[in-house]
Amino acid sequence: MTQKKIDHPEEGIEVPYDELDPETLRRLIQEFVSRDGADWADAGCTLEDKVEQVLQQLKNQKVKVVFDLSSQTANLVTCQR
């Protein structure tokens, strides 16, 4: 008997970023860009630079905020086009 590999995409709901409290959104983005522990100064930019880049990606609909129902957490994910 052959088993099929089943992908389990994040199951959640999209949360319009502009409906989040600005400080909550900023902290979500800061947590997201600092997950890998990168020192952005070594790359020639600051944490704030990276936050602004992600904020622009949200505005351009390249990424979105998704609340994952199973883990009860929010995450930023790439938009599928």
Backbone as a chain_set.jsonl record, in Angstrom:
{"seq": "MTQKKIDHPEEGIEVPYDELDPETLRRLIQEFVSRDGADWADAGCTLEDKVEQVLQQLKNQKVKVVFDLSSQTANLVTCQR", "coords": {"N": [[0.851, -1.183, 0.0], [0.616, 2.165, -0.884], [1.527, 5.243, 0.48], [0.256, 8.513, 0.374], [1.922, 11.561, 0.31], [0.986, 14.22, 2.233], [0.636, 17.605, 2.114], [0.521, 20.078, 4.582], [-0.686, 22.966, 4.567], [-0.509, 26.179, 6.097], [-3.286, 26.714, 8.022], [-5.536, 29.144, 8.215], [-6.742, 32.461, 8.784], [-6.798, 35.381, 6.827], [-5.627, 38.462, 7.98], [-6.369, 41.759, 7.701], [-3.718, 43.932, 7.427], [-3.857, 46.658, 7.896], [-5.84, 46.924, 9.702], [-4.871, 46.223, 12.094], [-3.554, 47.269, 15.263], [-1.161, 49.81, 15.01], [1.243, 49.606, 16.537], [1.179, 46.934, 17.378], [1.348, 45.659, 14.893], [3.898, 46.541, 14.084], [5.503, 45.296, 16.034], [4.972, 42.608, 15.443], [6.124, 42.442, 12.887], [8.789, 43.074, 13.57], [9.436, 40.875, 15.165], [9.217, 38.866, 13.246], [11.243, 39.536, 11.305], [13.486, 39.277, 12.846], [13.781, 36.631, 13.522], [15.751, 34.801, 12.606], [17.939, 35.669, 13.929], [19.672, 37.459, 12.818], [22.167, 39.96, 12.401], [21.479, 42.943, 11.411], [23.01, 45.177, 10.998], [25.447, 44.285, 10.066], [24.797, 43.721, 7.47], [24.485, 46.171, 6.435], [22.171, 47.542, 7.034], [19.492, 48.512, 9.243], [17.464, 47.112, 11.906], [15.108, 48.53, 11.875], [15.107, 49.396, 9.207], [14.614, 46.946, 7.915], [12.082, 46.371, 8.95], [10.601, 48.429, 7.777], [10.873, 47.668, 5.094], [9.393, 45.27, 5.041], [6.906, 46.271, 5.776], [6.361, 47.809, 3.521], [6.142, 45.728, 1.68], [3.807, 44.551, 2.605], [1.991, 46.597, 2.023], [2.189, 46.553, -0.741], [1.028, 44.202, -1.31], [2.547, 41.854, -1.369], [3.196, 40.279, 0.734], [1.281, 38.912, 3.471], [-0.673, 39.127, 6.497], [-1.419, 36.392, 8.457], [-3.575, 34.652, 10.574], [-3.035, 31.804, 12.261], [-5.133, 29.213, 12.822], [-4.794, 26.731, 14.089], [-2.421, 26.878, 15.633], [-2.844, 29.2, 16.944], [-1.483, 31.583, 16.404], [-0.028, 34.502, 14.885], [1.298, 35.195, 11.656], [3.558, 36.199, 9.041], [3.134, 35.757, 5.65], [4.024, 34.842, 2.299], [2.274, 36.155, -0.449], [0.285, 34.33, -2.695], [0.124, 34.389, -6.118]], "CA": [[0.0, 0.0, 0.0], [1.387, 3.386, -1.015], [0.977, 6.385, 1.217], [0.425, 9.811, -0.263], [2.429, 12.64, 1.156], [0.006, 15.307, 2.29], [1.152, 18.88, 2.61], [-0.395, 20.748, 5.5], [-0.442, 24.407, 4.554], [-1.004, 26.921, 7.253], [-4.718, 26.937, 7.955], [-5.837, 30.328, 8.992], [-7.503, 33.523, 8.146], [-6.026, 36.584, 6.552], [-5.974, 39.614, 8.806], [-5.913, 42.985, 7.027], [-2.677, 44.559, 8.239], [-4.22, 48.029, 8.252], [-6.816, 46.886, 10.795], [-4.138, 45.951, 13.329], [-2.965, 48.41, 15.943], [0.159, 50.022, 14.401], [2.319, 49.092, 17.401], [1.101, 45.477, 17.306], [1.882, 45.293, 13.581], [5.347, 46.78, 14.116], [6.123, 44.237, 16.849], [4.862, 41.376, 14.665], [7.145, 42.512, 11.846], [10.098, 43.0, 14.221], [9.651, 39.475, 15.556], [9.384, 38.108, 12.008], [12.542, 39.787, 10.659], [14.6, 38.939, 13.741], [13.727, 35.206, 13.866], [17.001, 34.085, 12.346], [18.988, 36.234, 14.775], [20.604, 38.208, 11.984], [22.588, 41.295, 12.796], [21.26, 43.699, 10.187], [24.075, 46.172, 10.831], [26.47, 43.652, 9.231], [24.325, 43.764, 6.09], [24.381, 47.568, 6.034], [20.869, 48.126, 7.333], [19.064, 48.363, 10.632], [16.213, 46.392, 12.12], [14.044, 49.43, 11.424], [15.1, 49.32, 7.745], [13.953, 45.695, 7.544], [10.661, 46.531, 9.286], [10.016, 49.282, 6.737], [10.808, 46.879, 3.87], [8.261, 44.351, 5.169], [5.705, 47.105, 5.749], [6.133, 48.135, 2.11], [5.67, 44.498, 1.04], [2.398, 44.429, 2.986], [1.248, 47.596, 1.254], [2.216, 46.135, -2.147], [0.36, 42.895, -1.333], [3.495, 40.766, -1.626], [3.049, 39.43, 1.919], [0.049, 39.181, 4.207], [-0.742, 38.636, 7.875], [-2.346, 35.273, 8.586], [-3.718, 34.103, 11.921], [-3.123, 30.353, 12.152], [-6.141, 28.741, 13.763], [-4.347, 25.583, 14.871], [-1.409, 27.263, 16.628], [-3.279, 30.448, 17.576], [-0.425, 32.578, 16.258], [-0.032, 35.299, 13.658], [2.521, 35.063, 10.907], [3.594, 36.861, 7.753], [3.329, 34.77, 4.6], [4.07, 35.351, 0.939], [1.014, 36.053, -1.183], [0.301, 33.506, -3.9], [-0.55, 35.103, -7.215]], "C": [[0.89, 1.238, 0.0], [0.707, 4.512, -0.254], [1.25, 7.661, 0.437], [0.978, 10.792, 0.757], [1.428, 13.781, 1.091], [0.677, 16.545, 2.87], [0.092, 19.505, 3.495], [-0.088, 22.233, 5.501], [-1.027, 25.044, 5.811], [-2.489, 27.18, 7.071], [-5.054, 28.127, 8.829], [-6.637, 31.32, 8.19], [-6.596, 34.733, 7.942], [-6.552, 37.717, 7.413], [-5.477, 40.859, 8.074], [-4.932, 43.746, 7.931], [-3.076, 45.949, 8.703], [-5.327, 48.092, 9.308], [-6.17, 46.534, 12.129], [-3.661, 47.262, 13.947], [-1.551, 48.595, 15.383], [1.319, 49.478, 15.237], [2.345, 47.568, 17.389], [1.692, 44.99, 15.991], [3.396, 45.441, 13.565], [6.057, 45.688, 14.906], [6.069, 42.886, 16.139], [5.946, 41.342, 13.592], [8.538, 42.398, 12.455], [10.419, 41.565, 14.617], [9.937, 38.633, 14.323], [10.789, 38.292, 11.425], [13.722, 39.429, 11.555], [14.63, 37.456, 14.126], [15.042, 34.487, 13.672], [18.174, 34.638, 13.146], [20.011, 37.049, 14.008], [20.931, 39.561, 12.595], [22.534, 42.152, 11.54], [22.325, 44.755, 9.956], [25.198, 45.602, 9.956], [26.09, 43.707, 7.756], [24.148, 45.202, 5.599], [23.016, 48.187, 6.24], [20.507, 47.843, 8.79], [17.803, 47.501, 10.702], [15.054, 47.241, 11.621], [13.952, 49.462, 9.898], [14.35, 48.077, 7.28], [12.457, 45.77, 7.836], [9.974, 47.347, 8.2], [9.898, 48.532, 5.411], [9.602, 45.937, 3.9], [6.952, 45.127, 5.134], [5.356, 47.485, 4.306], [5.623, 46.906, 1.349], [4.205, 44.235, 1.39], [1.542, 45.376, 2.15], [1.147, 47.21, -0.223], [1.588, 44.755, -2.358], [1.28, 41.764, -1.772], [3.528, 39.793, -0.458], [1.751, 39.81, 2.61], [0.174, 38.626, 5.618], [-1.802, 37.537, 7.911], [-2.358, 34.829, 10.038], [-3.965, 32.616, 11.765], [-4.043, 29.828, 13.246], [-5.651, 27.59, 14.633], [-3.339, 25.962, 15.946], [-1.772, 28.526, 17.391], [-2.18, 31.512, 17.56], [-0.599, 33.326, 14.94], [1.317, 35.156, 12.979], [2.412, 35.9, 9.632], [3.909, 35.798, 6.71], [3.34, 35.455, 3.243], [2.719, 35.151, 0.267], [1.225, 35.197, -2.424], [-0.467, 34.243, -4.98], [-0.73, 34.191, -8.374]], "O": [[1.817, 1.338, 0.804], [-0.507, 4.705, -0.331], [2.344, 7.858, -0.094], [0.548, 10.835, 1.909], [1.071, 14.245, 0.009], [1.213, 16.521, 3.978], [-1.097, 19.458, 3.184], [0.68, 22.712, 6.335], [-1.912, 24.498, 6.47], [-2.905, 27.79, 6.086], [-4.867, 28.096, 10.045], [-7.125, 31.049, 7.093], [-5.749, 35.051, 8.777], [-7.76, 37.906, 7.555], [-4.275, 40.997, 7.851], [-5.272, 44.147, 9.044], [-2.679, 46.379, 9.786], [-5.705, 49.175, 9.755], [-6.829, 46.543, 13.169], [-3.4, 48.237, 13.242], [-0.807, 47.618, 15.289], [2.279, 48.943, 14.682], [3.421, 46.97, 17.391], [2.449, 44.02, 15.971], [4.1, 44.555, 13.08], [7.109, 45.205, 14.485], [7.015, 42.103, 16.225], [6.612, 40.322, 13.412], [9.388, 41.693, 11.91], [11.541, 41.097, 14.426], [10.816, 37.771, 14.356], [11.451, 37.31, 11.088], [14.845, 39.294, 11.069], [15.429, 37.063, 14.976], [15.414, 33.646, 14.49], [19.287, 34.123, 13.046], [21.108, 37.298, 14.509], [20.089, 40.21, 13.216], [23.435, 42.096, 10.702], [22.523, 45.188, 8.82], [25.828, 46.338, 9.196], [26.963, 43.735, 6.889], [23.709, 45.422, 4.47], [22.725, 49.246, 5.682], [21.147, 47.036, 9.463], [17.171, 47.207, 9.688], [14.12, 46.721, 11.01], [12.854, 49.545, 9.347], [13.541, 48.147, 6.354], [11.649, 45.28, 7.047], [8.883, 46.993, 7.753], [8.93, 48.731, 4.677], [8.876, 45.816, 2.912], [5.985, 44.677, 4.52], [4.186, 47.48, 3.925], [4.767, 47.031, 0.473], [3.448, 43.746, 0.552], [0.493, 44.989, 1.634], [0.147, 47.501, -0.879], [1.619, 44.215, -3.464], [0.855, 40.834, -2.458], [3.85, 38.618, -0.633], [1.191, 40.88, 2.373], [1.014, 37.771, 5.896], [-2.931, 37.726, 7.457], [-1.31, 34.65, 10.659], [-4.982, 32.206, 11.204], [-3.768, 29.979, 14.436], [-6.049, 27.481, 15.793], [-3.39, 25.43, 17.054], [-1.106, 28.89, 18.359], [-1.967, 32.233, 18.534], [-1.238, 32.837, 14.008], [2.347, 35.013, 13.638], [1.316, 36.261, 9.203], [4.852, 35.024, 6.875], [2.74, 36.515, 3.062], [2.099, 34.096, 0.404], [2.234, 35.332, -3.117], [-1.6, 34.671, -4.757], [-1.277, 34.597, -9.4]]}, "num_chains": 1, "name": "protein.A"}
